[in-house]
Amino acid sequence: MSAKLDHSLVDPTRVRIKRKQAAEILGFSTAELDRRRKNDPRCPDAYKENSEDPFAPVYFYLSDIYAY
């Protein structure tokens, strides 16, 4: 049995999403999102849980993606 998520209780300033999800929300390919991260200073900053691991997944705050 799965419970339904009450989206009104979700705080987008605390929710982190992966790079692929961020690109999908923005309507970009992941390559386009990467290009914009390099060339557009307004593009949201990415975060890694383990910054020392070069293969660690990249996350974005959902609120930053919505604002962009």
FIROLO-75481 format. One line per field, with one value per residue: chain; x, y, z of N, C-alpha, C, O in turn; residue in one letter. Coordinates in steps of 0.05 Angstrom, whole numbers, plus 5000, padded with zeros to 4 digits. Example, Ala and Ser with C-alpha at 12.3 -4.5 7.8 and 13.67 -1.06 7.14 Angstrom:
mol = (A, A)
nxx = (5264, 5257)
nyy = (4886, 4955)
nzz = (5156, 5142)
caxx = (5246, 5273)
cayy = (4910, 4979)
cazz = (5156, 5143)
cxx = (5264, 5258)
cyy = (4934, 5001)
czz = (5156, 5157)
oxx = (5285, 5268)
oyy = (4934, 5023)
ozz = (5169, 5161)
type = (A, S)
END
This chain:
mol = (A, A, A, A, A, A, A, A, A, A, A, A, A, A, A, A, A, A, A, A, A, A, A, A, A, A, A, A, A, A, A, A, A, A, A, A, A, A, A, A, A, A, A, A, A, A, A, A, A, A, A, A, A, A, A, A, A, A, A, A, A, A, A, A, A, A, A, A)
nxx = (5017, 5013, 5027, 4999, 5032, 5029, 5034, 5032, 5058, 5111, 5173, 5205, 5254, 5285, 5286, 5325, 5346, 5368, 5416, 5396, 5341, 5334, 5348, 5307, 5262, 5273, 5270, 5314, 5369, 5416, 5466, 5459, 5445, 5493, 5526, 5502, 5512, 5566, 5570, 5530, 5521, 5476, 5454, 5434, 5473, 5507, 5508, 5546, 5542, 5587, 5641, 5693, 5694, 5700, 5661, 5614, 5543, 5510, 5472, 5415, 5381, 5312, 5282, 5318, 5321, 5268, 5267, 5303)
nyy = (4977, 5043, 5108, 5171, 5230, 5292, 5348, 5400, 5403, 5399, 5428, 5467, 5492, 5459, 5411, 5367, 5352, 5308, 5318, 5301, 5303, 5358, 5379, 5358, 5384, 5436, 5431, 5419, 5383, 5341, 5355, 5407, 5433, 5427, 5459, 5509, 5515, 5525, 5571, 5609, 5655, 5660, 5610, 5557, 5535, 5473, 5417, 5370, 5311, 5285, 5317, 5304, 5259, 5247, 5223, 5228, 5238, 5295, 5347, 5392, 5446, 5445, 5493, 5530, 5513, 5521, 5577, 5593)
nzz = (5000, 4981, 5005, 4992, 4972, 5004, 4970, 4986, 5032, 5021, 5021, 4975, 4982, 5010, 4986, 4947, 4882, 4830, 4776, 4726, 4734, 4744, 4695, 4664, 4687, 4672, 4618, 4587, 4557, 4592, 4576, 4557, 4604, 4632, 4599, 4607, 4661, 4660, 4629, 4641, 4689, 4721, 4726, 4769, 4826, 4834, 4879, 4916, 4955, 4974, 4967, 4955, 4924, 4858, 4827, 4851, 4857, 4828, 4856, 4857, 4888, 4891, 4893, 4872, 4819, 4803, 4807, 4768)
caxx = (5000, 5030, 5014, 5000, 5048, 5016, 5054, 5031, 5076, 5138, 5187, 5224, 5280, 5300, 5286, 5346, 5340, 5391, 5421, 5378, 5314, 5336, 5348, 5279, 5244, 5279, 5265, 5340, 5384, 5436, 5489, 5452, 5446, 5521, 5535, 5492, 5526, 5592, 5569, 5509, 5525, 5450, 5447, 5437, 5497, 5503, 5520, 5553, 5542, 5614, 5655, 5719, 5690, 5694, 5639, 5590, 5521, 5507, 5445, 5407, 5358, 5288, 5274, 5337, 5313, 5243, 5274, 5318)
cayy = (5000, 5067, 5132, 5194, 5253, 5318, 5366, 5426, 5401, 5396, 5454, 5465, 5503, 5438, 5387, 5366, 5335, 5301, 5333, 5293, 5313, 5387, 5384, 5352, 5405, 5460, 5426, 5417, 5359, 5344, 5369, 5435, 5442, 5430, 5483, 5533, 5518, 5536, 5597, 5627, 5659, 5658, 5582, 5548, 5520, 5445, 5408, 5342, 5302, 5279, 5334, 5292, 5237, 5259, 5209, 5232, 5251, 5324, 5354, 5420, 5451, 5448, 5521, 5543, 5505, 5536, 5606, 5596)
cazz = (5000, 4980, 5015, 4974, 4983, 5004, 4959, 4999, 5055, 5011, 5020, 4954, 4989, 5024, 4969, 4928, 4859, 4814, 4752, 4704, 4741, 4741, 4666, 4654, 4695, 4656, 4589, 4574, 4559, 4613, 4564, 4556, 4632, 4638, 4585, 4621, 4687, 4655, 4615, 4650, 4718, 4735, 4729, 4797, 4834, 4840, 4904, 4919, 4983, 4980, 4948, 4949, 4905, 4832, 4814, 4868, 4842, 4830, 4864, 4857, 4904, 4873, 4892, 4853, 4792, 4797, 4804, 4744)
cxx = (5018, 5014, 5018, 5016, 5031, 5036, 5053, 5050, 5106, 5150, 5209, 5251, 5297, 5302, 5309, 5339, 5366, 5392, 5401, 5350, 5313, 5334, 5320, 5260, 5248, 5274, 5291, 5349, 5404, 5460, 5484, 5454, 5476, 5533, 5527, 5506, 5553, 5591, 5550, 5512, 5498, 5441, 5452, 5463, 5489, 5517, 5526, 5552, 5571, 5632, 5682, 5717, 5683, 5670, 5613, 5568, 5519, 5477, 5441, 5384, 5334, 5280, 5292, 5329, 5287, 5249, 5288, 5299)
cyy = (5025, 5091, 5155, 5217, 5278, 5339, 5394, 5426, 5399, 5424, 5453, 5477, 5481, 5412, 5389, 5346, 5330, 5318, 5327, 5304, 5344, 5394, 5379, 5374, 5430, 5456, 5425, 5389, 5363, 5359, 5399, 5447, 5446, 5454, 5508, 5537, 5531, 5565, 5617, 5631, 5658, 5629, 5573, 5533, 5491, 5438, 5378, 5334, 5296, 5293, 5323, 5270, 5249, 5246, 5211, 5245, 5281, 5330, 5384, 5422, 5458, 5478, 5537, 5537, 5520, 5566, 5612, 5595)
czz = (5000, 4990, 4994, 4988, 4981, 4995, 4972, 5024, 5047, 5008, 4998, 4960, 5003, 5007, 4949, 4906, 4844, 4788, 4730, 4709, 4737, 4711, 4655, 4662, 4679, 4626, 4574, 4574, 4582, 4602, 4563, 4584, 4640, 4624, 4599, 4648, 4683, 4645, 4625, 4681, 4734, 4739, 4757, 4802, 4840, 4866, 4903, 4948, 4992, 4960, 4940, 4928, 4878, 4818, 4831, 4852, 4848, 4836, 4861, 4876, 4886, 4871, 4873, 4824, 4784, 4792, 4778, 4720)
oxx = (5036, 4990, 5039, 5012, 5020, 5053, 5073, 5057, 5123, 5139, 5229, 5271, 5321, 5317, 5312, 5328, 5385, 5372, 5391, 5336, 5293, 5319, 5310, 5243, 5228, 5274, 5291, 5340, 5409, 5474, 5502, 5463, 5482, 5549, 5543, 5510, 5563, 5607, 5552, 5507, 5499, 5423, 5473, 5473, 5467, 5536, 5511, 5561, 5578, 5637, 5694, 5737, 5661, 5659, 5593, 5574, 5526, 5460, 5460, 5369, 5337, 5273, 5283, 5331, 5285, 5237, 5284, 5308)
oyy = (5027, 5094, 5156, 5222, 5285, 5348, 5409, 5448, 5399, 5442, 5440, 5472, 5486, 5394, 5409, 5325, 5346, 5330, 5345, 5313, 5354, 5412, 5395, 5382, 5444, 5476, 5430, 5372, 5386, 5374, 5415, 5470, 5466, 5469, 5527, 5560, 5546, 5582, 5641, 5613, 5654, 5624, 5580, 5518, 5486, 5452, 5363, 5350, 5303, 5283, 5331, 5262, 5261, 5258, 5198, 5262, 5290, 5319, 5400, 5404, 5474, 5487, 5555, 5555, 5530, 5578, 5633, 5598)
ozz = (5017, 4983, 4981, 5012, 4960, 5011, 4970, 5034, 5064, 4995, 5002, 4945, 5007, 5013, 4935, 4912, 4845, 4780, 4717, 4691, 4727, 4704, 4638, 4646, 4672, 4611, 4550, 4589, 4590, 4616, 4568, 4588, 4652, 4636, 4602, 4656, 4700, 4652, 4619, 4696, 4758, 4755, 4769, 4784, 4849, 4874, 4889, 4965, 5014, 4938, 4920, 4916, 4875, 4799, 4825, 4835, 4870, 4823, 4862, 4881, 4867, 4850, 4860, 4807, 4762, 4774, 4766, 4697)
type = (M, S, A, K, L, D, H, S, L, V, D, P, T, R, V, R, I, K, R, K, Q, A, A, E, I, L, G, F, S, T, A, E, L, D, R, R, R, K, N, D, P, R, C, P, D, A, Y, K, E, N, S, E, D, P, F, A, P, V, Y, F, Y, L, S, D, I, Y, A, Y)
END
